[in-house]
Amino acid sequence: MMDKFEIIVTTLFGLEALTAREVRRLGYTTSSVEDGRVTFYGDWEAVCRANMWIRTGERVLIKISEFSAVTFEELYEKTKLAEWNTFIGKNDCFPVKGFSLKSTLASVRDCQAIIKKAVADRLSETYGLSWLPEDGTLYQIQFSILKDKVTLMIDTSGEGLHKRGYRQISNIAPLKETLAAAMVELSHWKYEYPLCDPFCGSGTIPIEAAMIKKNIAPGKSRKFAFNKFSQIDDNLWNRIKEEAVAAECDIPLEIHAYDIDDKTVQLAKDNAFKAGVGEFIVTLQGDARNITFDMSYGTIICNPPYGERIGEVKECEQLYKDIGFNFNKLDKWSYYILTSNENFERLFGRKANKKRKLYNGMIRCNLYQYFGERPPKK
């Protein structure tokens, strides 16, 4: 078996640089950083570590092959050439899914069928079988075809990396855990000072902030697809889990989570305790339009309502004006506010020091960044 192979961590658009930084923190060198993906070379230990520790990525995939194809015959032949037997056993199950964008081979269903047949034919020839039972371990094959370039991969994560395990129930429009973690990373929040989310919803931003500062591995309390792979030794995964527990930090935190709805506040509180950070987060019912703090320095990170539905836009615009007036009283604080409203700065009453384009699901947003005074070192 090969010692190292290419590993792809997929990301939401706009988070590639953050995910690449996380990969490098784990001790690996990135070979490419493209739209929606970060690639590096690693082994099965790297697969385990990436799934355990990557906070801002969506999935960890093993790249099997990459090539150009404009005909189904070409797709079949080049897919069949890949060494699928290196990863997939004679009894293993290998469903295929993927997408095609801006490519000659536009039919996803046909591409799916061709890739499935090519992999099956390769495995049948390799193992000397006329029929593959597919009653063993699941190896989900994923393909992407972009501008006629085909990438074939095996998914090692199973459920997306945002499924940390602490949010079994969420509010109506939950923020993805991966995006919440990215917002905290971009804020450079200093844990010696308070952090507040006045629109906490199910508590995702405060929970991710606490997990980051306590160095709690995001994959600590969940299972992955690779846990059933024959290539993963139980001792390896147990060692990585033990290292993750040992890496946790015991530091004081002051995190405030507010929401105008009391049921939502209780939900955030429950999720925080499930994540193991409940004791570090103060959850209270409160209105962002009149929240006040005695502390001179701090950071606000929030995802207020966008007003996507008809009739809500005017209400949200008034909300942005009101929080702009209220937040202005916290003149030394920093604010990081995610919204899809292009007029946010005008409504808020202040131009952002910096803004960054991000996607909340399919919604194009900006993270408006307002930098307060640099707090004194404690």
Helices and strands as residue ranges (DSSP letters): E 5-11, H 16-25, E 30-34, E 37-42, H 44-53, E 57-68, H 72-81, G 84-86, E 96-101, H 108-127, E 141-146, E 149-155, H 177-187, E 195-197, H 204-213, G 225-228, H 234-246, E 255-259, H 262-274, G 278-280, E 281-285, E 299-302, H 313-327, E 334-339, H 344-348, E 354-360, E 363-370
